[in-house]
Amino acid sequence: MKFFVKNFINGVITIVPIILAVYVCYKVFAFLDGLLGRYVRPYFKEDYIPGIGILCTVILITVLGWLSTQYVSGRVIRLIDRLLESIPLIKTVYSVIKDTITSFVGEKRSFSKVVLVELPNTGMKCLGFITSEEVENWLNPLADHVAVYIPQTFQVAGITFLVPKQQVQIIDMKPEEAMKFVLSGGMASAKKKGLPE
């Protein structure tokens, strides 16, 4: 019985993460491949190779990105951008999606600064990410504050706090490592300098 339990636990620790990682990668691949794959598949018929849909998506996004930098097509895209930002309800959804994508891949990328924030009157600290240092743009009394996103353990959801700058301690830690540390409930090893192991 001990032999069975020991090897079952070893299997859970070693095999289950591999299976789940492969499954998630497969699902993501299938989703991305299906975006344009369903439209190009009829042209290839039996010659269709999984991944062509992703390749077409990458090429299309690259071409549209290039067009956005050109004079005429760029003006048309900016016109569509302004139009979407002026339509009620749609502008809310559009701005959230646009700001979220920009925060991860844009020049003004958020989640690049990992910080420690002390919880008031507790002495406890939590790990977070500065998402905006320009809070005063929409509320002047908060000129000395920054927006800090605090992710929650075992899920992507989190809470955004407006914290005084002097209470925020920037630490030397990669955002990926910090997110992994928080999402795992502290079980992932903290190998970077600003966070003691």
C-alpha positions as CSV (number, residue, x, y, z in Angstrom):
1,M,0.0,0.0,0.0
2,K,2.8,2.4,0.9
3,F,4.5,1.6,-2.5
4,F,1.3,2.3,-4.3
5,V,0.7,5.6,-2.5
6,K,4.3,6.7,-2.9
7,N,4.3,6.1,-6.6
8,F,0.8,7.6,-7.1
9,I,2.0,10.8,-5.5
10,N,5.2,10.8,-7.6
11,G,3.0,10.4,-10.6
12,V,0.8,13.3,-9.6
13,I,3.8,15.5,-9.0
14,T,5.7,14.6,-12.2
15,I,3.1,13.5,-14.8
16,V,0.0,15.6,-14.1
17,P,1.7,19.0,-14.7
18,I,3.1,17.7,-18.0
19,I,-0.3,16.4,-19.1
20,L,-2.0,19.7,-18.1
21,A,0.7,21.8,-19.8
22,V,0.4,19.8,-23.0
23,Y,-3.4,20.0,-22.9
24,V,-3.5,23.8,-22.4
25,C,-0.9,24.3,-25.2
26,Y,-3.0,22.1,-27.5
27,K,-6.2,24.0,-26.7
28,V,-4.5,27.4,-27.2
29,F,-3.0,26.1,-30.5
30,A,-6.3,24.8,-31.7
31,F,-8.1,28.0,-30.8
32,L,-5.5,30.2,-32.6
33,D,-5.3,27.9,-35.6
34,G,-9.1,28.0,-35.9
35,L,-9.4,31.8,-36.1
36,L,-8.5,31.8,-39.8
37,G,-8.0,28.1,-40.3
38,R,-11.7,27.6,-40.8
39,Y,-11.6,30.0,-43.8
40,V,-8.5,28.8,-45.5
41,R,-9.1,25.0,-44.8
42,P,-11.6,24.7,-47.8
43,Y,-8.9,25.9,-50.2
44,F,-6.3,23.4,-49.0
45,K,-8.8,20.5,-48.5
46,E,-6.7,17.4,-47.7
47,D,-3.5,19.3,-47.9
48,Y,-4.3,21.5,-44.9
49,I,-1.6,21.3,-42.2
50,P,-2.4,22.3,-38.6
51,G,-0.7,25.6,-38.0
52,I,-1.5,27.2,-41.3
53,G,-4.3,29.1,-39.6
54,I,-1.9,30.5,-37.0
55,L,0.6,31.5,-39.8
56,C,-2.2,33.3,-41.7
57,T,-3.2,35.1,-38.5
58,V,0.3,36.3,-37.8
59,I,0.7,37.4,-41.4
60,L,-2.6,39.3,-41.4
61,I,-1.8,41.0,-38.1
62,T,1.7,42.0,-39.4
63,V,0.2,43.4,-42.6
64,L,-2.5,45.4,-40.7
65,G,0.2,46.7,-38.3
66,W,2.3,47.9,-41.3
67,L,-0.8,49.5,-42.9
68,S,-1.4,51.4,-39.6
69,T,1.9,53.1,-40.1
70,Q,1.1,54.3,-43.7
71,Y,-0.4,57.7,-44.4
72,V,-3.7,56.8,-46.0
73,S,-4.5,53.5,-44.4
74,G,-3.2,54.8,-41.0
75,R,-5.7,57.7,-41.2
76,V,-8.5,55.2,-41.9
77,I,-7.5,53.0,-39.0
78,R,-7.3,56.1,-36.6
79,L,-10.8,57.1,-37.9
80,I,-12.2,53.7,-37.0
81,D,-10.4,54.0,-33.6
82,R,-12.1,57.3,-32.9
83,L,-15.4,56.0,-34.1
84,L,-15.3,53.0,-31.8
85,E,-14.3,55.3,-28.9
86,S,-17.3,57.5,-29.4
87,I,-20.1,54.8,-29.6
88,P,-21.8,54.2,-26.1
89,L,-21.2,50.8,-24.6
90,I,-18.9,49.7,-27.5
91,K,-16.4,52.4,-26.4
92,T,-16.2,50.8,-23.0
93,V,-15.5,47.3,-24.3
94,Y,-13.1,48.6,-27.0
95,S,-11.1,50.8,-24.6
96,V,-10.8,47.9,-22.0
97,I,-9.5,45.5,-24.7
98,K,-7.2,48.1,-26.2
99,D,-5.7,49.2,-22.9
100,T,-5.3,45.6,-21.7
101,I,-3.4,44.6,-24.9
102,T,-1.3,47.7,-24.7
103,S,-0.4,47.0,-21.1
104,F,1.2,43.7,-22.1
105,V,2.8,44.4,-25.5
106,G,2.8,48.2,-26.0
107,E,5.6,50.7,-25.5
108,K,3.9,51.8,-22.3
109,R,3.8,48.3,-21.0
110,S,2.3,47.8,-17.5
111,F,3.2,45.0,-15.2
112,S,6.9,45.8,-15.8
113,K,7.5,47.0,-12.2
114,V,7.2,44.6,-9.3
115,V,6.5,46.2,-6.0
116,L,5.9,45.4,-2.3
117,V,3.0,47.1,-0.6
118,E,2.5,47.1,3.1
119,L,-1.0,46.5,4.4
120,P,-2.0,49.2,6.9
121,N,-1.6,48.5,10.6
122,T,-0.6,44.9,10.0
123,G,3.1,44.8,9.1
124,M,2.3,42.4,6.3
125,K,3.3,43.0,2.7
126,C,1.9,41.8,-0.5
127,L,3.3,41.5,-4.0
128,G,1.9,43.7,-6.8
129,F,2.5,45.4,-10.1
130,I,2.4,49.1,-10.9
131,T,-0.1,49.5,-13.7
132,S,-0.3,53.3,-13.9
133,E,1.9,56.2,-12.5
134,E,-0.4,58.9,-13.9
135,V,-3.4,58.6,-11.6
136,E,-3.6,62.4,-11.3
137,N,-4.7,62.6,-14.9
138,W,-8.3,61.8,-13.8
139,L,-8.2,62.9,-10.2
140,N,-5.8,65.6,-9.1
141,P,-5.8,64.9,-5.3
142,L,-4.2,61.5,-6.1
143,A,-1.1,63.1,-7.7
144,D,1.2,61.3,-5.3
145,H,-0.4,57.9,-5.8
146,V,0.2,55.0,-8.2
147,A,-2.2,52.3,-9.3
148,V,-1.0,48.9,-8.0
149,Y,-2.6,45.6,-9.2
150,I,-2.6,42.9,-6.5
151,P,-3.2,39.5,-8.1
152,Q,-4.9,36.8,-6.1
153,T,-3.6,33.3,-5.5
154,F,-4.6,30.4,-7.8
155,Q,-6.5,32.7,-10.1
156,V,-6.0,35.6,-12.6
157,A,-8.4,37.9,-10.8
158,G,-7.1,40.6,-8.6
159,I,-7.7,44.0,-7.0
160,T,-6.3,47.4,-8.0
161,F,-5.3,49.8,-5.2
162,L,-4.4,53.4,-5.4
163,V,-1.4,53.6,-3.1
164,P,0.8,56.6,-2.0
165,K,4.1,56.4,-3.8
166,Q,6.1,56.5,-0.6
167,Q,4.4,53.3,0.5
168,V,5.4,51.4,-2.6
169,Q,8.8,49.6,-2.7
170,I,10.0,48.6,-6.1
171,I,11.9,45.3,-6.0
172,D,14.4,43.7,-8.5
173,M,12.3,40.8,-9.7
174,K,11.0,39.7,-13.1
175,P,7.2,40.2,-13.5
176,E,6.9,36.6,-14.7
177,E,8.6,35.3,-11.5
178,A,6.5,37.6,-9.3
179,M,3.2,36.4,-11.0
180,K,4.3,32.8,-10.7
181,F,5.1,33.3,-7.0
182,V,1.7,34.9,-6.3
183,L,-0.4,32.6,-8.3
184,S,1.2,29.5,-6.7
185,G,0.5,30.9,-3.2
186,G,4.2,31.3,-2.6
187,M,5.0,27.7,-3.5
188,A,7.1,28.7,-6.5
189,S,10.6,29.5,-5.6
190,A,11.6,33.2,-5.3
191,K,15.0,33.4,-6.9
192,K,15.2,37.1,-7.5
193,K,16.9,39.7,-5.3
194,G,14.2,41.8,-3.7
195,L,12.1,39.0,-2.3
196,P,13.7,36.9,0.5
197,E,13.5,33.1,0.1
